[in-house]
């Protein structure tokens, strides 16, 4: 008698272990991740800027916000749109970790590693405040599109 699990048994086990949710919730998860990451970057930049005179701090924050506009319009708006389209094309119930593609997880890990590496250098943190502020704002603005898409999807559910 063969005690090895059948293919059907494995499929059943995997489907019970899959943390599946309605697809529309992936928009909230993606938006939440972008909001958290953006907020962390903005707060980190703010801490670094506190060592500078108030006028310089404000100027760098405003410059970061200004740089965020073209970064969002010419790069991140397309990334958000592709992510929304990818989620929209998924089945109605899907694994909650599908809010980003697998390469997205690799990019997240790479960006965290790069941030840790940069912060471990002897370069003063305020030098990083400008890109951190711009990227933080871009991520927060992008997250709003995910939340908007969730509301649209929820309204479509009746």
N, C-alpha and C positions, 0 to 999 in steps of 0.2 A: 504494500500500500504506500502511495506517495504522499508524504506529509508536507511537501512544498506548497506554498500558497499558489492558487491559480491566478491568472491574469485578472480575472473578474474580481477576485478577492482583493488584490492589490489596488485595483481601480476604486473599489468601494471604500477601502481604508483611506486612500488618498483624498477621495471626495469628502469624507467625513472630517478629515484634518484640515481641509482647505478653508481658511477664514473668509468665506465668500460674503459679499455685501452687494446691495444694488449699485449698479454702475455710477449713479449720480453722486454717491458719497465719495467717490474717488476725487471729484472736484474739490470737495471740502478738505480732504486729506492733502491733496497737492497744494491747495491754497494755504492751508495751515503750515505746511513745511516751508513754503516760500515766505510766509509772514514771520515765522519764528526765525528763520535764517536772516531775513532782512532786518528784523529788530535787533538781533544779536550783533550784526555788523554795524548798525547805526549806534548802538550803545557802546560798542568797543571803540568806535571812532570818537564818540563824545568823551570817553574816559581819556583817550590820548590827547584830545584837544584841550583838556582842562589845564594843562601845563602852560598853555600859550596865553598871551593877553586876550581879554574878552573880544576886542575888535578883530584880531586875527582869527580867533576861534569862529566868530560869526561869518567872517569873509570866507573861510574855508568850508564851512557848512553850506553856505549859499552856493559857492562854486561847485561843491559836490552835488547839490540839487540841480544846478544848471547842467552839469555833465550827465546826470541821470536821464535827462530828456532825450538827447540823441541816442544814448545807449539803449533806452527802452524802444524808441521808435524804429531804429534801424537794425536792432539785433533781437532784443528780448521779446518784442511784440510777436515776432515770427516764431520764436521758441514756444511762447505761450499758446499761440494758435495751433501749432503742430501738436502740442501736448493735449490740448482740448480735443482736437480732431482724433487723435489716437485713442483717447478715453472714450469718445463718442462711438467709435467703431468697435469697441469691445462688446462682448455679450452682456445681456441685461444683468446677470449676476456674475461677479468676477472676484478674484482674490483681492483683498484690500491692499496688498502690496503692489498691485498693478497700476497704482496712481502715477508711477513713473516707469519708464522703460529700464531694462537691465543696465544699459549703458549710462542711464541717469544715475543709478546707484554708484557706478564707477566714477562718474564725474563728481558726485557729492564727496566721495572718499578722497579723490584727488584734490578737490578744493579745500577740504578740511586739512589734509596733509600739507598743502602749500601754505595755508594760513598759519599752521603751527610752525612750519619751517621758517617763514618770514618773521614771526614774532620771536623766534629764538635767536635771531641775529642781533647784532649790536646796533642796528639802525633804529633811531628813535621812532617810537610808535606814531608820532604825529605825522610822519612822512606817509604812513599808510592810511591816515584818516580820510584823505580825499577819495581814493578808490573804494574804501570801505563804506563811506557815506553814499557815494554814487551807486554802488552795487546794492547796498541795503535799501535805498529808495526804489531802485529798479525792481527788486524782488517783492517789496511790499505792493507796489503798483501792479505788478504782474499777478500777485495773489488775488487782487480784486477781480480780475477777469475770471479766475477759477470760481470764486464765490458767485459771481454773476451767472456763470454757466450752471452752477448748482441750482440757483433759483429758477432759471429757465427750465432745467430738467425736472425739477420738483413740480413746477406749474403744469408741465406736460403730463405728469402722472395723474392729474385730476384730483 
